[in-house]
Amino acid sequence: MRVIVGALGALMIVGGVVALAVGVWPSGLWAILVGCVAIAAVVLERSRYQSEAAEGSAGDHGRGGGELSMPVAPFHPTDELFVDPTSGHRLRVYLNPATGERRYFAEEDRPVG
């Protein structure tokens, strides 16, 4: 879905530039603005704490929006814990020291509090 929204945003920007080139200012500026907002939404949006591989699959997400299973080597648990504000689950951060990639896994079955 992100790819589709990003592609549509890019097409809106291109269409807006073309509209500006032929002298249609209000519509051209509006198209560029909408395209930029779509691309910004794609870049900034992350609704879950999953790896790209897990997020790209059609499967479910784990508790608290994290990974389905505890990350294994080369990932190592860190001391970093946080409570996901949406689900209320406490998530632990796992780190791959070679790449800096981070993964998240819920520590318990029930939400905190």
N, C-alpha and C positions, 0 to 999 in steps of 0.2 A: 504494500500500500504506500509506503514511503517513497518508493521509486516512482510510482504513478503520480503522486502529489508533487514530487520534485520535478518530474518531466513536464507536468502541466504548468508548474510555476515558471520553468525556463521558457516554455512556449509563450506564456503570457508576457514575459519580459521581451522576447523577440518581437511578438506582435505589437507590443507597446512602442518599441523603438521604430518599427515600420510605420505605425500610425503617426508618430511624431515626425518622421521623415516626410510624409505626404501632407502634413499640416493639420492633422486631427488631434489637437492638443489635449482637450479634456479626457477623451477616451484613451489616448496613448499614455498619459500620466496615470490614469486609473489602472490600466492593464499592468504597467510596470510596478505600481504599488502592490497590487494583488499578487503578482508573481513573486515579488521580494518577500512578502509575508508568507506565502506558501513555502518558499525555500527555507526561510528562517524557521518555520514550524517543523519542517523535516529535520533540520540540523539540530534543533534544540530539544525536540520531543524524545523522551525515553520514559515509557510508562512502567517498565519493569526492571528489576535488577538481575538480568540474565545476560549470559554471554551471547555474542552474535550468532553462534551456531544454534544455541537453544532457542533464541528469539526467532530465528529464521525458520525453524521447524513448525509444523502445524500442531505440535503437541501442547499439553498443558504446561503451566508454570508451577513452580513449587510454592510452598507456604510463603506468604509475605511477598510474592512476586519474584522470588529468587530462583535459583537452580532447583531442578527436581531432585537431584542427588548431591551428596556432599562432594565438592571438588576433590580430585585426587592428584597425585604427583603429575606435574611439577608444581602444583599449587600448594601453598603452605598457609595455615591459618595465621591471622595477625591478631593483635590485641584490640583491633578496631571493631567495636560493636555499635549498632545504632538501632533505634526503633523506627520502623517504617511508619510514617504518619497516616498512611491510607489504611493499611491492614492491621497495624498495632503489633506486628510481629518483630521480635528482636532478631536482627540479621548480623552475622559475622562476615567479615571481609576475608577472602582468601586471595593470595597474591602469587603470581608467577614471577619470581625474581629475575628471570632471564629477559622477559618481555615487558614487565610492568603491568600486564593484564590483571584486572581485578574481577573476582566473581563473588557472589553473595549467596549465603545459605542461611535459612531460618534456624535458629537455635532450639526452638521448642514448638510444640504442636498448637498451643493455644496463644492467642494474642496476650500481650503484656497488659496488666491493669484490668 
